[in-house]
Amino acid sequence: MKVAFVDISAPDIIRVISVIVGALGAAVFTLQLRKSEQPSIADLARSDRFGTVFIAAGALFVGALAIGNAAAAVTQALTPGPTTVYAMELASPKPDATVGAVPGVRSAVSPTLDVTMIDAPPSVTGWLLAGELLPIVLALTMCASAIWLATGLLNGRPFTRRFPLALVFVAAAVMVCGIGSQFAGAVARAEAAIVLREATPQIDPLFVAFSIALDLAPFGWGLLLGLLAGAFQIGTRLQRETELLVCAALIPKTNAPASIVVSMNCSKSVG
């Protein structure tokens, strides 16, 4: 048997390794969760427990892929070679004669171009790398929060402080990474336009100095997640107050089952 690989770069190898590591890690994590037969896990139905474990394992797998993509992006940025800057806005949009000649098309204009630079300066590659890493940071934050919340749900206590905290972290990451990645891409295009302008000072600027089509959807999603975090915070407080009432009723009764007292965490509630 002969196996041959042609033109496989270091980033591709890193991504393949991340897939393998992520799959193995998700499998091991699933087995560990299924073996942890704690009494509190019995509070969940079998289908709910399976779904929670599946989500946690999937989050671990996606997190491993995100780490692999981050490592591949850093490796590619540090490797000498051509760098492509996408969607650079032209100062004077050029008509596209090929598409304009198609029957039924009145006119066609190309407002942007994808420019591949032979030797891009660090000011360009750095901002491009930041634009790639910020969505990966968002994915890692969401995966870590999903694993953290899944383990809390398996412990039979859905309304704890970890839920609102995790939602607040995810909301902040959605807003910061969502807007930051757009801004980083705009700055990278602006830096590339400056480099190209300095290379051809004898002609008019080909590209717009700075442009950004800001999508405010991450702010909306962040505010929605913040609202959910507030709702979970209210649920946490109500659960705590309910436990205090139950503990106050159980502790004076010496014949109360010890399992109920322990499961309600009465010693800490009263103390």
Salt bridges, closest charged atoms under 4 A:
ASP12 OD1 - ARG15 NH1 3.53
GLU243 OE2 - ARG157 NH1 2.83
